[in-house]
Amino acid sequence: MVDVAEGAGPVDRLHNLLLAMTGRVDDDGINSARELLGIGQPGAAAEYLTGCLLAGRIPVNSSEQYHLRRILDETRSTHVLADRVNVVDSVPADEHRFGEPAEDDGDLLAALAPVAPRLQGVRGLWCATRTTPAGASYGAVPRRILLAEVSPEGSTTAVAYQLIEALRRAGINCSVDVFDSGAELPEYHREALAAAHRLHLDAPSAPPAERPAAREERPAAREERPAERPAEQPRRVVEERPAEPERSIPQPAQPVSQPEPEPALAQAAEAQAEASAMRVPPAVDAKLTDRERNLLRKLHEELAQREQDRSGSRRPNGASNGEEGWTSTMPGGTGGFPPIGAAPVNNQAYTPQQQRS
């Protein structure tokens, strides 16, 4: 039986304790504890192993209980858990049966090939099959077992972690047991090695039958694929819009030169303008007194009489701009009234001096 006390620290003692528990604890529990030990968590690995022992009521002897409590104490874990394990005077021997694996080793070699350069100090690998269950919650049988021998130049915990991770990534259910060269092995491992055959990682591993066919089909698929044309640069599409009709800018209307009216027609027009200019709006007429109305009527009559006289004969030296000679002697030219022929201002024919508020 392996000496659990061998080892300089809790990691080595826990590794030896896992070897002693192999075959009593279920395979997945041993692999999980080895993984935790390989990543540098011996306290978690010891607690996990203790939980497996408590859950399955797996029997242990007093020496194994002592070393388990010591490992928990050194890793600052809950060491009182070790007091609850099932301690017996003599552990019953587990009769396991081993044989040659029925499966081909190609999948194992393919899974371990990527990590082979990192397996430092590995002297040999062996594979066997166990046909008996292990632990309280065992898995399907037969189950393959991978055994690895590590020289003093290597690390058993590191090698065990690399092997378990490689097999897990490949989806292979296999128990992993790693031991040092020259170490005293339990009966379980001695019987497994007696029935196992050796694996050679240096030999080329036979790939699965499907992979060569897949590799042969790839060139054919490439030949059938038509040559890809370079991606055409997107052309800029310029939309042709219909030419907009030129907008003609309106030019200012030129004043149309009207022919000067004849003298007779001009005089008639001026008479009508004077008649309309002399009309007083009703609102203004209401504000005039009777005296102002009489003066305005007399003025209209006088203007009408003078217009009749002027139509007969014009004076040679008449005033310019439509003013007659008789009006030029009056102050303001027309005595405050608008000249004859001119447009009335604000439609009024009287002067501001004549308006009363």
C-alpha positions as CSV (number, residue, x, y, z in Angstrom):
1,M,0.0,0.0,0.0
2,V,1.2,3.5,-0.8
3,D,2.7,5.5,2.1
4,V,0.5,8.6,2.4
5,A,3.0,10.2,4.8
6,E,5.6,10.5,2.0
7,G,6.0,14.0,0.6
8,A,7.3,17.3,1.6
9,G,4.0,19.2,1.7
10,P,0.3,19.0,1.5
11,V,0.3,18.7,-2.3
12,D,2.4,15.6,-2.3
13,R,0.5,14.1,0.6
14,L,-2.8,14.8,-1.1
15,H,-1.5,13.2,-4.3
16,N,-0.6,10.0,-2.5
17,L,-3.9,10.1,-0.7
18,L,-5.8,10.2,-4.1
19,L,-3.8,7.2,-5.2
20,A,-4.9,5.3,-2.1
21,M,-8.6,6.4,-2.6
22,T,-8.7,5.3,-6.3
23,G,-11.2,2.5,-6.8
24,R,-13.2,3.5,-3.6
25,V,-14.1,7.0,-4.7
26,D,-16.0,7.4,-8.0
27,D,-13.8,8.2,-11.1
28,D,-15.2,11.7,-11.8
29,G,-14.5,12.6,-8.1
30,I,-10.9,11.6,-8.4
31,N,-10.4,13.4,-11.7
32,S,-12.0,16.6,-10.3
33,A,-9.8,16.5,-7.2
34,R,-6.7,16.0,-9.4
35,E,-7.7,19.1,-11.5
36,L,-8.0,21.3,-8.5
37,L,-4.7,20.1,-7.3
38,G,-3.1,20.7,-10.7
39,I,-4.3,24.4,-10.8
40,G,-2.7,25.1,-7.4
41,Q,-5.8,24.7,-5.1
42,P,-4.9,21.9,-2.7
43,G,-7.3,23.2,0.0
44,A,-10.3,23.0,-2.5
45,A,-9.1,19.6,-3.7
46,A,-8.9,18.3,-0.1
47,E,-12.4,19.6,0.7
48,Y,-13.8,18.1,-2.5
49,L,-12.3,14.7,-1.6
50,T,-13.7,15.0,1.9
51,G,-17.2,15.7,0.5
52,C,-17.0,12.6,-1.7
53,L,-16.1,10.5,1.3
54,L,-18.9,11.9,3.4
55,A,-21.5,11.7,0.6
56,G,-20.8,8.1,-0.2
57,R,-20.1,6.9,3.4
58,I,-16.8,5.5,2.0
59,P,-14.8,3.7,4.6
60,V,-11.2,5.0,5.5
61,N,-8.7,3.9,8.1
62,S,-7.4,6.0,10.9
63,S,-4.2,6.8,9.1
64,E,-6.0,8.1,6.1
65,Q,-8.2,10.2,8.4
66,Y,-5.2,11.7,10.1
67,H,-3.5,12.7,6.9
68,L,-6.7,14.2,5.5
69,R,-7.2,16.3,8.6
70,R,-3.6,17.4,8.4
71,I,-3.9,18.5,4.8
72,L,-7.1,20.4,5.6
73,D,-5.3,22.1,8.5
74,E,-2.2,23.1,6.4
75,T,-4.3,24.5,3.6
76,R,-6.4,26.5,6.1
77,S,-9.6,24.6,5.3
78,T,-12.3,23.3,7.5
79,H,-10.4,20.4,9.2
80,V,-13.3,19.4,11.4
81,L,-14.9,17.8,8.3
82,A,-12.3,15.0,8.6
83,D,-13.8,14.0,11.9
84,R,-17.1,13.1,10.3
85,V,-15.8,10.6,7.8
86,N,-16.5,6.8,8.1
87,V,-13.5,5.4,9.9
88,V,-13.0,1.6,10.1
89,D,-10.3,-0.6,11.5
90,S,-9.7,-2.4,8.2
91,V,-10.7,-1.2,4.8
92,P,-12.4,-4.0,2.8
93,A,-10.5,-4.9,-0.3
94,D,-12.2,-3.9,-3.6
95,E,-11.9,-6.6,-6.1
96,H,-11.7,-4.9,-9.5
97,R,-11.3,-6.6,-12.8
98,F,-9.2,-5.1,-15.7
99,G,-8.7,-6.1,-19.3
100,E,-7.7,-4.9,-22.7
101,P,-9.8,-2.0,-24.1
102,A,-12.2,-2.9,-26.9
103,E,-11.9,0.5,-28.5
104,D,-9.0,1.6,-30.8
105,D,-6.5,3.9,-29.2
106,G,-6.6,6.3,-32.1
107,D,-8.9,8.8,-30.4
108,L,-6.7,8.8,-27.3
109,L,-3.5,9.4,-29.3
110,A,-5.3,12.2,-31.3
111,A,-6.5,13.9,-28.1
112,L,-3.1,13.7,-26.4
113,A,-1.0,14.7,-29.4
114,P,-1.5,18.5,-28.9
115,V,-0.3,18.3,-25.2
116,A,2.5,15.8,-25.8
117,P,5.2,18.5,-25.9
118,R,4.1,19.8,-22.5
119,L,4.2,16.5,-20.8
120,Q,7.5,17.0,-19.1
121,G,9.1,13.9,-17.5
122,V,6.6,11.4,-18.7
123,R,8.3,8.0,-19.1
124,G,5.4,6.0,-20.3
125,L,1.6,5.8,-20.9
126,W,-0.6,2.7,-20.5
127,C,-4.2,2.1,-21.2
128,A,-6.5,-0.5,-19.7
129,T,-10.2,-1.1,-19.2
130,R,-12.0,-1.7,-15.9
131,T,-15.2,-3.7,-16.0
132,T,-16.2,-3.1,-12.4
133,P,-17.8,0.1,-10.9
134,A,-16.0,2.3,-8.5
135,G,-17.5,4.5,-5.8
136,A,-21.0,5.1,-4.6
137,S,-22.0,7.1,-7.7
138,Y,-20.2,5.2,-10.4
139,G,-20.6,5.7,-14.1
140,A,-20.9,3.3,-17.1
141,V,-18.7,0.3,-17.4
142,P,-16.4,-0.7,-18.9
143,R,-14.3,2.4,-18.4
144,R,-11.0,3.1,-19.8
145,I,-8.1,4.0,-17.5
146,L,-5.0,5.9,-18.5
147,L,-1.9,5.4,-16.4
148,A,1.2,7.7,-16.6
149,E,4.6,7.3,-15.1
150,V,6.5,10.5,-14.3
151,S,10.2,10.8,-13.6
152,P,11.6,13.1,-10.8
153,E,12.2,15.8,-13.5
154,G,8.4,16.2,-14.0
155,S,5.4,17.0,-11.9
156,T,2.7,14.5,-11.3
157,T,0.1,17.1,-10.5
158,A,0.9,19.1,-13.7
159,V,0.9,16.0,-15.9
160,A,-2.4,14.8,-14.5
161,Y,-4.0,18.1,-15.1
162,Q,-2.8,18.2,-18.7
163,L,-4.0,14.7,-19.5
164,I,-7.5,15.2,-17.9
165,E,-8.0,18.6,-19.7
166,A,-6.9,17.1,-23.1
167,L,-9.3,14.2,-22.8
168,R,-12.2,16.4,-21.6
169,R,-11.8,18.7,-24.6
170,A,-11.9,15.6,-26.9
171,G,-15.1,14.4,-25.1
172,I,-13.5,11.1,-23.9
173,N,-14.5,9.7,-20.6
174,C,-11.4,8.2,-19.1
175,S,-9.9,7.9,-15.6
176,V,-6.4,9.3,-15.2
177,D,-3.9,8.0,-12.6
178,V,-0.4,9.4,-12.5
179,F,2.4,8.1,-10.3
180,D,6.1,8.7,-9.7
181,S,8.8,6.4,-11.0
182,G,9.9,3.9,-8.4
183,A,6.9,4.6,-6.0
184,E,5.1,1.8,-4.2
185,L,1.7,1.5,-5.9
186,P,-1.5,0.2,-4.4
187,E,-2.9,-3.1,-5.5
188,Y,-5.5,-1.4,-7.7
189,H,-2.8,0.2,-9.9
190,R,-0.6,-2.9,-10.0
191,E,-3.5,-5.0,-11.4
192,A,-4.4,-2.2,-13.9
193,L,-0.8,-2.1,-15.2
194,A,-0.7,-5.9,-15.5
195,A,-3.7,-5.8,-17.9
196,A,-2.8,-2.6,-19.8
197,H,-0.9,-2.0,-23.0
198,R,1.5,0.8,-23.7
199,L,0.7,3.9,-25.7
200,H,3.3,5.6,-28.0
201,L,2.7,9.2,-28.5
202,D,5.6,9.5,-30.9
203,A,3.9,7.1,-33.4
204,P,1.6,8.9,-35.9
205,S,-1.9,8.6,-34.8
206,A,-4.5,7.2,-37.2
207,P,-7.0,9.9,-38.0
208,P,-10.7,9.0,-38.1
209,A,-12.0,7.5,-41.4
210,E,-14.1,10.6,-42.2
211,R,-11.3,13.1,-42.2
212,P,-9.4,11.8,-45.3
213,A,-12.6,12.0,-47.4
214,A,-13.3,15.5,-46.2
215,R,-9.8,16.5,-47.1
216,E,-10.1,15.0,-50.6
217,E,-13.4,16.8,-51.3
218,R,-12.0,20.2,-50.5
219,P,-9.9,20.5,-53.7
220,A,-12.8,19.4,-55.8
221,A,-15.0,21.9,-54.2
222,R,-12.4,24.6,-54.9
223,E,-12.2,23.5,-58.6
224,E,-16.0,23.7,-59.0
225,R,-16.2,27.1,-57.5
226,P,-16.2,29.7,-60.3
227,A,-13.6,32.3,-60.3
228,E,-14.7,35.2,-58.3
229,R,-14.8,38.5,-60.1
230,P,-13.4,41.5,-58.4
231,A,-16.0,43.5,-56.8
232,E,-17.1,46.2,-59.1
233,Q,-16.7,49.7,-58.0
234,P,-20.1,51.4,-57.6
235,R,-20.7,53.7,-60.4
236,R,-21.9,57.1,-59.7
237,V,-25.2,57.6,-61.4
238,V,-25.9,61.1,-62.5
239,E,-29.5,61.7,-63.1
240,E,-30.2,63.8,-66.1
241,R,-32.8,66.3,-65.2
242,P,-34.8,68.1,-67.9
243,A,-33.5,71.6,-68.5
244,E,-35.6,74.1,-66.8
245,P,-37.1,76.8,-68.9
246,E,-35.4,80.0,-68.6
247,R,-37.4,82.4,-66.5
248,S,-37.9,85.7,-68.2
249,I,-37.2,88.6,-66.0
250,P,-40.0,91.1,-66.3
251,Q,-38.7,94.3,-67.6
252,P,-40.1,97.6,-66.3
253,A,-42.8,98.8,-68.6
254,Q,-41.6,101.6,-70.8
255,P,-43.8,104.7,-70.8
256,V,-45.8,104.8,-73.9
257,S,-45.6,108.1,-75.6
258,Q,-49.1,109.2,-76.2
259,P,-49.7,111.8,-78.9
260,E,-50.5,115.2,-77.7
261,P,-54.2,115.9,-77.9
262,E,-55.4,118.6,-80.2
263,P,-56.1,122.1,-78.7
264,A,-59.9,121.8,-78.8
265,L,-59.8,118.4,-77.2
266,A,-57.3,119.6,-74.6
267,Q,-59.5,122.5,-73.7
268,A,-62.6,120.3,-73.2
269,A,-60.6,118.0,-71.0
270,E,-59.3,120.9,-68.9
271,A,-62.9,122.2,-68.5
272,Q,-64.1,118.8,-67.2
273,A,-61.1,118.7,-64.8
274,E,-62.0,122.1,-63.5
275,A,-65.6,121.2,-63.0
276,S,-64.7,118.1,-61.1
277,A,-62.0,120.0,-59.1
278,M,-64.6,122.7,-58.0
279,R,-66.9,120.1,-56.5
280,V,-66.8,120.2,-52.7
281,P,-67.2,116.9,-50.8
282,P,-70.4,116.8,-48.7
283,A,-68.4,116.4,-45.4
284,V,-66.5,119.7,-46.2
285,D,-69.6,121.5,-47.5
286,A,-71.3,120.8,-44.2
287,K,-68.7,122.8,-42.3
288,L,-68.8,125.9,-44.6
289,T,-70.9,129.0,-43.7
290,D,-73.3,130.6,-46.0
291,R,-70.9,133.5,-46.7
292,E,-68.2,131.0,-47.7
293,R,-70.5,129.1,-49.9
294,N,-71.6,132.4,-51.7
295,L,-67.9,133.4,-52.2
296,L,-67.0,130.0,-53.5
297,R,-70.0,130.0,-55.9
298,K,-69.1,133.5,-57.2
299,L,-65.5,132.4,-57.7
300,H,-66.6,129.4,-59.7
301,E,-68.8,131.6,-61.9
302,E,-65.9,134.0,-62.5
303,L,-63.5,131.2,-63.3
304,A,-66.0,129.7,-65.7
305,Q,-66.5,133.1,-67.4
306,R,-62.8,133.7,-67.8
307,E,-62.4,130.2,-69.1
308,Q,-64.9,130.9,-71.8
309,D,-63.1,134.1,-72.7
310,R,-59.8,132.4,-72.8
311,S,-61.1,129.7,-75.1
312,G,-61.9,132.4,-77.7
313,S,-58.5,133.9,-77.8
314,R,-55.2,133.1,-75.9
315,R,-52.9,135.9,-74.8
316,P,-49.5,135.8,-76.6
317,N,-47.6,136.3,-73.4
318,G,-49.3,133.7,-71.3
319,A,-47.7,132.3,-68.2
320,S,-45.9,128.9,-68.6
321,N,-47.0,125.6,-67.0
322,G,-50.7,126.3,-67.7
323,E,-50.9,129.7,-65.7
324,E,-52.4,132.7,-67.5
325,G,-51.1,136.2,-67.3
326,W,-53.9,137.4,-65.1
327,T,-53.1,134.8,-62.4
328,S,-49.4,135.6,-62.3
329,T,-50.1,139.0,-60.6
330,M,-51.9,137.4,-57.7
331,P,-49.9,136.3,-54.6
332,G,-49.0,132.7,-55.0
333,G,-49.8,132.7,-58.7
334,T,-53.4,131.6,-58.4
335,G,-54.5,133.2,-55.1
336,G,-54.1,130.0,-53.1
337,F,-56.3,127.9,-55.5
338,P,-54.8,125.2,-57.6
339,P,-53.8,126.1,-61.2
340,I,-56.2,125.3,-63.9
341,G,-55.5,121.9,-65.4
342,A,-53.5,120.6,-62.4
343,A,-54.5,117.5,-60.4
344,P,-56.3,118.4,-57.1
345,V,-54.5,117.7,-53.8
346,N,-56.4,115.2,-51.6
347,N,-59.4,115.8,-53.9
348,Q,-59.9,119.3,-52.4
349,A,-60.4,122.5,-54.4
350,Y,-59.9,125.0,-51.6
351,T,-56.8,126.2,-49.8
352,P,-55.8,125.5,-46.2
353,Q,-56.5,129.2,-45.4
354,Q,-60.1,128.6,-46.3
355,Q,-60.6,125.4,-44.2
356,R,-62.0,125.8,-40.7
357,S,-62.1,123.2,-38.1
